[in-house]
Amino acid sequence: MRYDMKINFFSNEEKKYNPRVHQYEGGAKLVNQEMANVTDLGLTRQVEIFGAFKEGRKTIRLINKPPEKWSFLMLENDDKKYTLLSSLNPSKGYALIVGENNAKN
């Protein structure tokens, strides 16, 4: 299995107004970067796990454990945000099942 795509994990912090600099501070903050194997979650597997099919779901396999706290992730060369739907801890590495953030999963 090739771990050939960079995954960026982000934490969403609440934006707060700072009157000293007259700007809002906070928002999305990069928590971690990992190399991963990314594949689309197949039709049969989606129906087995979730009971329905929705586009935009992916399986992400990691060598290292993902960060404890993260809000969404983004794939290399992709501007879509993905949120966690399910996770697995197989004998080797870690696996996450994610869905597009803008689609109600």
C-alpha positions as CSV (number, residue, x, y, z in Angstrom):
1,M,0.0,0.0,0.0
2,R,1.3,3.4,-0.9
3,Y,1.1,6.3,1.4
4,D,1.3,8.9,-1.3
5,M,-1.0,11.8,-0.4
6,K,-0.4,14.5,2.2
7,I,-3.3,15.0,4.7
8,N,-3.7,18.2,6.7
9,F,-5.6,18.0,10.0
10,F,-7.1,21.3,11.2
11,S,-8.7,22.4,14.5
12,N,-11.5,24.9,14.3
13,E,-11.2,27.6,16.9
14,E,-13.9,30.2,17.5
15,K,-13.1,33.5,16.0
16,K,-12.9,36.3,18.6
17,Y,-12.6,40.0,18.0
18,N,-9.3,41.6,19.3
19,P,-10.0,45.3,19.9
20,R,-6.2,46.1,20.1
21,V,-5.6,45.1,16.5
22,H,-9.1,45.7,15.3
23,Q,-9.4,42.3,13.7
24,Y,-10.9,38.9,14.3
25,E,-8.4,36.2,15.5
26,G,-8.8,32.4,15.5
27,G,-10.4,30.1,13.0
28,A,-8.9,27.1,11.3
29,K,-5.5,26.1,12.7
30,L,-3.2,23.4,11.2
31,V,-2.7,20.7,13.8
32,N,-0.8,18.0,12.0
33,Q,0.3,16.7,8.6
34,E,0.6,13.0,7.7
35,M,1.2,10.9,4.6
36,A,-1.8,8.6,3.8
37,N,-3.4,6.2,1.4
38,V,-6.7,7.7,0.2
39,T,-9.4,5.7,-1.6
40,D,-13.1,6.3,-2.3
41,L,-15.4,4.3,-0.1
42,G,-17.2,1.8,-2.3
43,L,-20.9,1.5,-2.8
44,T,-21.3,-1.9,-1.1
45,R,-19.2,-0.9,1.9
46,Q,-21.1,2.4,2.4
47,V,-24.4,0.5,2.5
48,E,-23.0,-2.0,4.9
49,I,-21.7,0.7,7.3
50,F,-24.1,3.6,6.9
51,G,-27.2,2.0,5.3
52,A,-27.1,4.5,2.4
53,F,-24.8,5.7,-0.4
54,K,-23.5,9.3,-0.5
55,E,-20.8,10.8,-2.7
56,G,-17.7,12.2,-1.3
57,R,-16.9,9.6,1.3
58,K,-13.3,8.4,1.5
59,T,-11.2,5.9,3.4
60,I,-8.0,7.3,4.7
61,R,-5.3,4.9,5.9
62,L,-2.5,6.2,8.1
63,I,0.7,4.8,9.5
64,N,0.7,7.0,12.6
65,K,-2.2,7.7,15.0
66,P,-4.2,10.8,13.9
67,P,-4.2,13.7,16.3
68,E,-6.5,13.5,19.3
69,K,-8.4,16.7,18.6
70,W,-9.2,17.9,15.1
71,S,-12.3,19.3,13.4
72,F,-11.7,18.6,9.7
73,L,-9.0,17.5,7.3
74,M,-8.1,18.5,3.8
75,L,-6.4,16.4,1.1
76,E,-3.4,17.6,-0.8
77,N,-4.5,19.5,-4.0
78,D,-8.1,19.5,-2.9
79,D,-10.1,22.4,-1.5
80,K,-12.8,20.3,0.1
81,K,-13.1,19.8,3.9
82,Y,-13.7,16.4,5.2
83,T,-15.1,15.4,8.7
84,L,-14.8,12.2,10.6
85,L,-17.6,9.6,10.2
86,S,-16.0,6.5,11.6
87,S,-12.6,5.2,12.5
88,L,-10.9,1.8,12.7
89,N,-7.8,0.5,14.4
90,P,-6.7,-2.5,12.3
91,S,-3.6,-4.5,13.3
92,K,-1.3,-2.2,11.2
93,G,-1.9,1.6,11.2
94,Y,-5.1,3.5,11.5
95,A,-8.1,4.0,9.2
96,L,-10.6,6.9,9.0
97,I,-13.8,7.1,7.1
98,V,-14.5,10.7,6.2
99,G,-17.2,12.6,4.4
100,E,-17.4,16.0,2.7
101,N,-18.1,18.7,5.2
102,N,-20.7,20.6,3.1
103,A,-22.8,17.4,2.5
104,K,-25.0,16.3,5.4
105,N,-23.7,12.8,6.0
